[in-house]
Amino acid sequence: MSEAPILFAIEDGIATITLNRPDSGNTLNQELANGLVDVAGQCRDDAAIRCVVVRARGKLFCGGGDISGFSGAGDDLSGFLSKLAGAANEAAGIFLTMPKPMITLVHGPAAGYGLSLAIMGDYVLCTDKAHFTAAYGGIGLTPDGGMSWLLPKLVGMRQAQRMVIGNERITATEAVAIGLATRVISTDDIEAEGAALASRLASMPVRAIGTSRSLLMAGSANDLVAHLAQEVVAISQAGAAGEAKEGVSAFLDRRKPDFSGV
């Protein structure tokens, strides 16, 4: 009996998603794509989950689509890819819009959809063994997973063109330099640092963080006047919530706030 392609666990308000196809480079097949939709939905909908961590087993973080499965589609590769990318993009949409912080731990190469998944994190922690490649152009395909939408926002159009059109590989060090990743961490320390960061984020006002996350995502699409108005609505709504009441009270009392119960 084969193992599940995704391992999912919740502890102390932190959901950990582990890509679990190490012998296949954690490449995306339909089962893995469907599994991502399921766990993304759980992360979004479960109020007990305050932070999400995505990691992987094996040498690769995620090698993109499982190309060995493409050949089995025969003359219906178009339909095959429509179904696969449809599920993969549904998961991406949930991860990118859920009102909770997300961390990706990229311990090894990330290509294709693996790159898309890696950069969905609000924090992208990687080791020096990681590198990032769009890869689609190498096999005559186009991006999915929101890459063509998110990548230019993170690194600018010129760097995105290098990666998507020129199919250039980006090292971990360069990824940090151009804004693709947050920081490089040693292989021995990445799991511990990821856990510490997740714990810190889970202790913060997650509702306010979720709204801030949405504002950041919307900023480049909104015009200035509309976005300023959106900020006013957001901060006034935050002010009516328990997190703000606890935060202000703790500040005035000179104590550490406790957002866990609000």
C-alpha positions in Angstrom: 0.0 0.0 0.0 1.5 3.3 -1.1 1.8 6.2 1.4 -0.4 9.3 1.2 1.1 12.0 -1.0 0.5 14.6 1.7 1.0 14.3 5.4 -1.1 16.8 7.5 -0.8 17.5 11.2 -2.1 20.2 13.5 -0.4 21.0 16.8 -0.6 24.1 19.0 -2.5 26.0 16.3 0.1 25.2 13.6 -0.9 23.2 10.6 2.0 21.3 8.9 1.6 20.2 5.3 4.3 17.7 4.2 4.7 16.8 0.5 5.3 13.1 0.6 6.3 11.8 -2.8 10.1 11.8 -2.1 10.9 9.0 -4.6 9.2 11.1 -7.4 10.7 14.4 -6.3 7.4 15.4 -4.8 6.2 16.1 -8.3 2.6 17.0 -8.8 0.2 14.3 -9.9 -3.6 14.4 -9.7 -3.7 12.8 -6.2 -1.3 15.3 -4.8 -3.1 18.2 -6.4 -6.4 17.0 -5.0 -4.8 16.5 -1.6 -3.5 20.1 -1.7 -7.0 21.4 -2.3 -8.3 19.4 0.7 -5.6 20.5 3.2 -5.7 24.1 1.9 -9.4 24.2 2.6 -8.9 22.7 6.1 -6.3 25.4 6.8 -8.6 28.1 5.7 -11.7 26.9 7.5 -10.5 25.5 10.8 -10.5 28.4 13.3 -8.0 26.5 15.5 -5.3 26.8 12.8 -3.4 30.0 13.3 -0.4 29.4 11.0 0.4 27.1 8.1 3.8 25.5 7.3 4.5 23.7 4.0 7.5 21.4 3.9 8.6 18.3 2.0 10.4 15.0 2.4 13.3 13.8 0.2 15.9 15.7 -1.7 13.6 18.0 -3.6 11.0 20.5 -2.3 8.9 19.9 -5.4 10.0 19.2 -8.9 6.8 20.5 -10.6 4.4 18.4 -12.6 4.9 14.6 -12.8 6.0 14.5 -16.4 6.0 10.7 -16.5 2.3 10.9 -16.1 1.9 13.3 -19.0 2.8 10.6 -21.5 0.0 8.5 -20.3 -2.5 11.1 -21.3 -1.8 10.3 -25.0 -3.7 12.7 -27.4 -5.6 14.2 -24.5 -2.7 16.0 -22.8 -4.8 19.2 -23.0 -7.6 17.7 -20.9 -5.2 16.1 -18.6 -3.4 19.3 -17.9 -6.7 21.2 -17.5 -7.8 18.9 -14.7 -4.4 18.8 -13.0 -3.8 22.6 -13.2 -7.4 23.2 -12.2 -6.9 21.5 -8.9 -3.4 22.9 -8.4 -4.6 26.4 -9.0 -7.6 25.9 -6.8 -5.2 25.1 -3.9 -3.1 28.1 -4.8 -6.1 30.4 -4.7 -6.9 29.1 -1.2 -3.4 29.4 0.1 -2.9 32.9 -1.3 -6.2 34.3 0.1 -6.7 32.5 3.4 -6.6 34.9 6.4 -3.7 33.1 8.0 0.1 33.4 7.7 2.0 30.7 5.7 5.6 29.6 5.9 7.4 27.5 3.3 10.5 25.5 4.2 12.4 25.0 0.9 15.2 22.6 1.7 15.9 21.6 -1.9 15.1 22.4 -5.5 11.8 23.9 -6.4 10.7 23.9 -10.0 7.4 24.5 -11.9 4.5 24.3 -9.6 7.1 23.7 -6.8 8.3 27.2 -7.4 4.8 28.6 -7.3 4.1 26.8 -4.1 7.3 27.9 -2.5 6.7 31.6 -3.1 3.2 31.5 -1.7 4.7 31.7 1.7 4.7 35.0 3.6 8.0 33.7 4.8 10.1 31.6 2.4 13.0 29.9 4.3 15.4 28.0 2.2 18.7 26.2 2.5 21.8 26.6 0.3 20.7 23.3 -1.4 17.6 25.0 -2.7 17.3 26.6 -6.2 14.3 27.9 -8.1 13.4 27.3 -11.7 10.2 28.1 -13.6 10.9 25.1 -15.9 7.8 25.3 -18.0 9.5 26.7 -21.1 11.8 23.7 -21.1 8.9 21.4 -22.0 6.8 23.7 -24.1 4.3 24.7 -21.4 3.2 27.8 -19.5 3.1 28.7 -15.8 0.4 27.6 -13.3 0.0 27.9 -9.6 -0.3 31.7 -9.9 3.3 32.1 -10.9 2.7 34.6 -13.7 0.6 36.7 -11.2 2.7 36.5 -8.1 6.3 36.3 -9.4 6.4 39.8 -10.9 4.9 41.3 -7.7 7.7 39.8 -5.7 10.8 40.3 -7.9 9.7 42.8 -10.6 8.9 42.1 -14.3 12.5 42.0 -15.5 13.5 39.3 -13.0 10.3 37.4 -13.7 11.1 37.5 -17.4 14.5 36.0 -16.7 12.9 33.2 -14.8 9.8 32.4 -16.9 10.9 33.3 -20.4 14.6 32.6 -20.1 14.1 29.6 -17.8 17.1 30.8 -15.7 17.8 28.9 -12.5 18.0 31.1 -9.3 20.2 30.0 -6.4 19.1 30.4 -2.8 21.5 33.3 -2.3 20.2 35.1 -5.3 16.6 34.3 -4.4 17.0 36.3 -1.2 18.8 39.1 -3.0 16.0 39.6 -5.5 13.1 39.1 -3.1 12.1 35.6 -4.0 12.9 34.1 -0.6 13.2 35.5 2.9 16.5 34.1 4.0 18.9 31.2 3.7 19.3 28.9 6.7 21.5 25.9 7.2 20.1 22.5 6.4 20.5 21.4 10.0 18.6 24.5 11.3 15.8 25.1 8.9 13.2 22.9 10.6 13.9 24.4 14.1 13.9 27.9 12.7 10.7 27.3 10.8 9.0 25.9 14.0 10.1 28.9 16.0 8.8 31.3 13.4 5.5 29.4 13.2 5.1 29.5 16.9 5.7 33.3 17.0 3.2 33.9 14.1 0.6 31.7 15.8 0.8 33.8 18.9 0.1 37.0 17.1 -3.3 38.6 16.2 -4.1 36.2 13.3 -7.3 38.0 12.3 -5.4 41.3 11.8 -2.6 39.5 10.1 -5.0 37.9 7.7 -6.5 41.2 6.8 -3.0 42.7 6.4 -2.1 39.8 4.1 -5.1 40.6 1.9 -4.3 44.3 1.8 -0.7 43.5 0.7 -2.0 41.2 -2.1 -4.5 43.7 -3.3 -2.2 46.7 -3.2 -0.7 46.4 -6.6 -4.1 45.8 -8.2 -6.0 48.6 -6.6 -5.7 52.3 -7.5 -4.3 54.4 -4.7 -7.6 56.1 -3.7 -9.5 52.8 -3.6 -6.8 51.2 -1.6 -6.6 54.0 0.9 -10.4 53.6 1.4 -10.0 49.9 1.8 -7.4 50.5 4.6 -9.8 52.7 6.5 -12.5 50.0 6.4 -10.0 47.4 7.4 -8.5 49.2 10.4 -12.0 50.3 11.6 -13.2 46.7 11.5 -10.0 45.6 13.3 -10.7 48.2 16.0 -14.0 46.6 16.8 -12.5 43.1 17.2 -11.2 41.5 20.3 -7.6 41.4 19.1 -7.4 45.2 19.1 -9.0 45.4 22.5 -6.5 42.9 23.9 -3.6 44.6 22.1 -4.4 48.1 23.3 -5.1 46.8 26.9 -1.9 44.9 27.1 0.1 47.9 25.8 -1.4 50.2 28.4 -0.9 47.6 31.2 2.7 47.0 30.0 2.2 43.3 29.6 2.5 40.8 26.8 -0.8 40.4 24.9 -2.6 37.1 24.7 -4.4 36.8 21.4 -5.1 33.1 21.7 -8.6 33.4 23.0 -9.8 36.4 21.0 
